[in-house]
Amino acid sequence: MDNYKLLINGGKPLIGETFVSGGKNTSVAVIPAALLSDDVCTIENVPDIEDVRVLYDILTMLGAKVDFDRQNRRMVIDPREVNGTKVDHRYASRMRASYYLIGALLGRFGEAEVAYPGGCAIGSRPFDLHIKGFQALGAQVEDRSAVISAKGKLVGANVFFDRITVGGTINVMLAAAKAEGTTILHNAAKEPHIVDLANFLNSMGAKVKGAGTDTIRIRGVNRLHGSTYAVIPDQIETGTLMIAAAATRGDVTIRGCIPTHMEALTAKLLEMGVLVSELDDAIRVRTVGAHRAVNVKTQEYPGFPTDLQQPMSAMLCMAKGTSIINETIFETRLKHLNEIARMGAHVRILDQTAIIDGVDELYGAPVTCTDLRAGAALVVAGLMAKGTTEIYEPSFIARGYEHIEEKLRSLGADIRRESL
Ligand code: EPZ
């Protein structure tokens, strides 16, 4: 239970310029990857978010020397004194990406014992494909009492993912980087943060080719040296800010982003009648006329990102017409719409599909976050709504969005915290 709530007085257009922080889902993969190095690694553009602070605690507990300069977004990791290969429930349960420590520790030490991860309750979220990948590399893996234990000398192999998995692709890349021989990942995920991790590994001397395609080749090396590397900007924060700008009928320029990562969302916004201009490393979003209803089907990259489905669905609650959302990646990622219905939205949910009949107004109401991107959706709805919206359990939002309240306030939003 959080000891504060967010208060938003909505109905104000967001106007002005803001910037995107470094990527959450790339940072939580790159930071564990530094454990594979035989030397000091400096990671730049690391967002100051809860998930990164959890990884700071985990690496420190394992014996690494970690300095996180939050002001300058720089994390220096010296893994040379790492002597632990166990991550217990207290640490592992605080985030989803703690399971990347399996791949990193197995890759470096040939053993790992990591308790089950935490993370957003958006579906069953098994990790059977991660385990299958480790086993293909020759590890003995035991899954007992909510702990994954993996052990063995890793030898390169063919790994076929039964379905596209971002986490599985990342975890097996980490394990394979120093395996003996070549590993080929088939049906691999293609998200920008997969490419970012491959670039970081290669900057340390790894031999990873094909990241960004569905076939990734990793030639194992004996040694990885230190590196200084800046992670890419956050694709999902960029998209969330684009949606908030459009939803409030504002005019916002988002700097420090990579427009090509945003193409699926940009196409949908243009389809709605939103004006989107792409600059070199910035995107400008403006609204002039009515928002047309559109249909959204989430898919693996480069399709429409599931992480943007929730904030997008909030905006569609006031579009002209009926929108259909088909969430194909996670089984229960539409719960936030029940909260927005309390604000006057007309929504019907049938399994992984939502039918949204746009309304002319949403009205502020008390609502509760159920996960990180649900929180983002409730913020978008609150910014759109007439009157005051109270958002309970808002700490979910701080897990993945750096200083988001300050950024929205700088754009004219009336958003603040109030102690409970
Ligand atoms: C990552 O989750 C992201 N999290 C998620 O972002 C994101 O929604 C997701 O990728 C899809 O892009 C991090 O990067 C920390 P998956 P992950 O493995 O790796 C099933 C956010 O809001 N599956 O690609 O867990 C799984 O259940 C978070 O930032 C298996 O069946 O996603 C899901 O239905 C939320 N077996 C689908 O595959 C497995 O072994 C895709 O999952 C692994 C996954």
Boltz pocket constraint, residues with backbone or C-beta under 6 A from the ligand:
constraints:
  - pocket:
      binder: B
      contacts: [[A, 24], [A, 25], [A, 28], [A, 96], [A, 97], [A, 120], [A, 123], [A, 124], [A, 125], [A, 126], [A, 127], [A, 128], [A, 129], [A, 130], [A, 131], [A, 163], [A, 164], [A, 165], [A, 166], [A, 167], [A, 168], [A, 306], [A, 307], [A, 328], [A, 329], [A, 330], [A, 331], [A, 372], [A, 373], [A, 400]]
      max_distance: 6.0
